[in-house]
Amino acid sequence: MALRGGSFFADKQPSFSCDGRFLLVCTGCTVSVLSVATGLRVAELQGHTDRVTSIVVVKGLEEAKSVLTHAWTSSWDKTIRLWNFTTATQITVIDVGYKVVSMVIPGASSTLSDDKGVAFLSVAWDKEVITSNVQAEQEQESESDEEESESDDKEESGGEEKMGGEAETKIPDTTVIRKTEFRGYTGRVLLLHIASQKTVEGHLAKTSLPRVLVASRKGSFVGMADSAKVWVWKVPAPSVGYCSEVQATVLHPWQPLTVMAFDPTETLVAAADRRGLITVWKNVGERTFYSSDYRRGKSDSGRADANDDAESRTTYHWHHKEVACLSFTADGSYLLSGGREAVFVMWHLETGNQRFLPRLGTPFRYITSAPDPSVFVLSMADNSLRFLNIGSMRMDRVIFGIKPYVTCPDTLEWLNVTKVALHHVHGTVAVPTANLIVQFYDVLLDKHANQIQVSPRNFVSFDHSRGDFGQSTVVTHVAFSVDASVMVTVDLRVAEAGVGGGSFLKFWTKSSEHIPYTLHTSVDSPHGGEVLALAYHPSKNIAVTCSRANDFKLWVQTKNESKDTHNWRCSATGSYKQKRMHAAAFSHDGTLLAVAAEELITLWNPLSNTLVCVLSIPGAFHEVVGMLSFVPKCPYLISASFGKQPQLTVWNLSTLSVWWSYQVEVEGITVDPNGGHFAVLASSHTKRYHKGGAEVKRNGTAQVCLFKPESPLPTSVWNFKDGIGGALLFLPPTEEVNKAINASSSESKLLILNKHREYVIFDPYSESNPKPASKIAANAAIEDALDTFNAMYLTTNTSKPIAQHDQLSKITSTQPWGDLLNAPSHVLPSLTDIGQQILESFLQKKAQ
Amino acid sequence: MEAASSYVPVGKKQLPKSRNPLTADSKFWRRFKRRIVDEQKFAVTCVDFCPVFPHDFVVTASTRVVVYDGASCQVKKTISRFTDLAYSGSFRPDGQLIMAGGETGLIQIFDANSRITLRQLKGHSRAVRWVRYSESDKLHVLSGSDDNSVRWWDVASEEAVVKFQEHTDYVRCGSYNPASPGIWVTGSYDHTVRMWDTRTAKSVSLLQHDKPLEDVLFFPSGSLLATAGGNMVKIWDVVAGKVLTVLGNHQKTVKKLKLTTPSESESRLLTASLDGLLKVFDIEDFKVVHAAKYPGPILAMDVSPSCTSLAVGTASGLLSVRQRKSVISEERATQALEVSGQEQKEVLRPSNFRYFLRGATEKASDDDYVLGSTKRALRQEHDWLLLKFRYKDALLAALNTKDPTVVVAVIEELVARKGLVQAFSNLEVGELEILLAFLTKHVASPKYSRLLVPAAHSVFDTCATSFAASQSLKQQVTKLKYAVEEEVRLQESLQSFQGMLQTLVQAAVH
């Protein structure tokens, strides 16, 4: 009954099945099995209750490789599980007791036999565990350290996923775990005895943050890149009793590391650091692990570092920014690396020569080797998996997921950008994303449909160390005509030192089935300032843009009779009292245009360009109306204002008065195209965490409330985890939609996206609603939470619904002079005539 | 979809088209590209195109009458048989003879090829400023002179057949009626236009222009007459003797009238005036459809009969000839034809390298199925530098193209890459000069000012220290300052003008 999809599968390292036919990717709290041949999902492993962090496919003998379909997964929900991924059944669950950030099971081939071996776990070690009075001060110190590291994290993650910076549950990143809670975690590396399902006493390493573990291909070693050192452990026999019995050696690099890798022969260890320097140590651990052999032959003199157990150290430097992933080819002669420059580099280890595959358009997250030695899978930050053949240096296949949200620069956080736009083509929505791309995503099939780059642009990775996060170019608004024949986009260039900023308005037309849209008209700087809102007329080819330059413009498609072409022209400009226009909406019959002018709402006739009416929210002078929406088939207008006292207001347009309102911060509004209902995405907690002068919302949970405009009592309320920063949209009830979610009703369906762009589609009116769980975290299900809502809002409700007449009479009756002055000023009698009566009315009040 | 995209080159900045698109007339007249600008020593008093292809034209300046080649616009012949100033050099309608009047009152007729003086018409006591061959019979010449007389000459016998003496002031212009042979009009400084029948010695009719007449011109129908005198052009209905319309579009005396003759309906009236403007009128509604400005008062103007060349002579001695582009290309095509005609098309053999390139330049015909080509977009120099992240060099490469659309596009790309400030701060003194020169030239242009004004600010912010070091930079900065001040002055005056207009409009409304 509910459809979920849109996961970020480039977030964790994927893993190939033994025969190379399937690719297992972490998709939130499930694992998806993708067919390598088609790129489609074959099966989904459901069972974990929190994000899955790593996958280890069980390997076996060469003959049995197509039979072996078992995989271990570790998760943030403190368990590790064994699955049969062709039947999608769970075999074993082992409760570890700690949130597992990374897991490797070296030589996982033996897991089918009785001798099950050991698993290395990198776990998040809650700081609370070690809290005591004595340590409180230290903890504060370490916390401040961590804040630094968090800011470092931001630098690392910066461009691609800013939203993550505010999350409650942070997903462990590629190399460095972001701070997961305010209190934070340190890292521990533990050893798990799989047969007995118990952890081995002690720990292998303590780290300031949980790190990612790497196993060598043969399975003799496990390594980890910590910030200041590289750990290498020799995999012990399963009978090991204490962690201290495990042989380990530590290498000391010059710079904090980000990632490491073993070569297939297990003699080389490669690690990369934040400056982009790749260091390769040769013959690591000869002294420690093979000490008797070693002492016979060589002396200490030629070693890389007197303290490190390695023969020599070689460096390779091409990357000028941090390296995100490293991998050796199967023969060990090439090293593959990728980083934020979006360039794939292939190093010949002996000569240091490089081969490049430039302009991949998005930063790297992982490089995963396939059973076929020539194929590698690149997990990219734009949520795509690219199958690269290193022989031909060509992409065999690309699997696109739904692309992540675009990151606005800090200076533009006030901008209310389009997060998702209804495309009016069955089942597709348009999502603006990084690098000026608008992606068309089929939400019913959970499949990438198409994409358009709004303006041709080359990807350039910015130097985040200078503090400029975010993009320099952002698609801020997307709108479609009802028949989807016209697309309107607004993209924003961020000025550098005041030079060259501004919005670009573009009109696109659909010319053929195969090409999504072709550019028709481009308007450079349609207004003096940035465009703040965009709306498209429901029946005519009219678009409206509002700007920071205190005006709005109507754009009309006119026909050029002589050439039989269409032109887009600005037909009218409007402004109201030099107020900044933040939002605009057309009524569904197209006869009214509502434009928000700071705290006021102005209603215009878009056909005659005349001002019809001005609405003002009583008592709101410092708030700014940022969202507007008409409810079809009934005379209601919904507005959401922002500021000190954010407000959701429903207006009755037949009486031009406030019908009801809530003091609630609204993230998104969507109206049912069938009329009668609307839904808002509201942040649940106004409680805010104050940190360094900046207000940071700590609780990511948002409420989705379904209202009838007549009544302030919501029909349904769902809690939605990570909903802040998300979006919601009503999908028209087409056959395809109904089919996809097994519903038959003719009601519109609701699509909710969270901040990771994981989404759920369900019928909001259905009684038998199966409490649609968010894909990311099953424990944070959307649930009927009317009680919580009541507890939250109805008590702090600012104004209850009052019928217009009552309200008027109340207002007038509350004044001491009654309805004496209740007339337009030009028909009022002169003050000298009525002064007496006014004074008398005051006296009467006193007397009462 | 290709995962690894190729580099997107930075093209020229696309600017919106003008809000007032060019009319067909403007487009037509804009196609006249300047072919030669010849500096004569003295004022060019007359230009006349030969009616016969290739439409050579004769230019009268000082004592010389110069024949130019109609196609190449090169000097073909120079006739210098005048002891004093020559006037009104013109062709006989068949292009065989050239005649010209002179300051002395002598009219000379030359062979256009050999330049031999064939006849000399003596009789006028003062300068002959206007002389024309009869278009009907090739045998007669009409001349107007400063001795107030108009004479009708028989060329063969060198005798004045008829002498008209009704004008009371200089006769400086005249026109032949194309509809009825033997009917002429002449305009005089006595403010009158008289119509003559060459069979009688008396004027047939008289039109009062009220200003000294500089030029008169019959329309092809013969019933309409345009007269130029003072800054007015009057259009007369000759039959009724009434003024149809008065064109007061010129500021100064209109010196020359000319009708183009592509076809009856598309004909345009050209007027040239001492205010340096050449205006084109639609002869249906007599509205200005095009205007061109020349550097100096225009004395002479003519259009070739095929309407492909436009020659204008000014008082300062400038001769400007413009030709339509298509003419030039046609000419080239004919040249190419000639060349190819000379060398027979050789048969390619495998010994020739071109043998292996056969068909490489073949164009697809209409019914061919064309496969899309994977042509890589052309990369300019700044593209190669941007590929290597050499921002400063890319900016300089763009500046070297001297194309503001390219520079603006590169600056925008640098902003998108957050590299503009870096590019500015790396500039050295000589390079800064180039940048400042560019800014000086284009900072006030409304097309680019939105980008370039902040860019100039940014340059000043980042490079202020270098300015003090170099004298030449200081000069550049001063120039830029002047450019900005000039623009500010212009804006202020425009604003004050707008204010004045507003009061007028307000007054008109109420």
Interface residues (C-beta under 8 A of the other chain):
Chain A: L357 P358 R359 L360 G361 S384 R386 M395 V398 Q451 P456 R457 N458 V460 F462 D468 S472 T473 R493 A495 E496 A497 G498 V499 G500 G501 G502 S522 V523 D524 S525
Chain B: M1 E2 A3 A4 S5 S6 Y7 V8 Q14 P16 L386 I411 E412 L414 V415 A416 R417 K418 G419 L420 V421 R450 L451 P454 A455 H457 S458 D461 T462
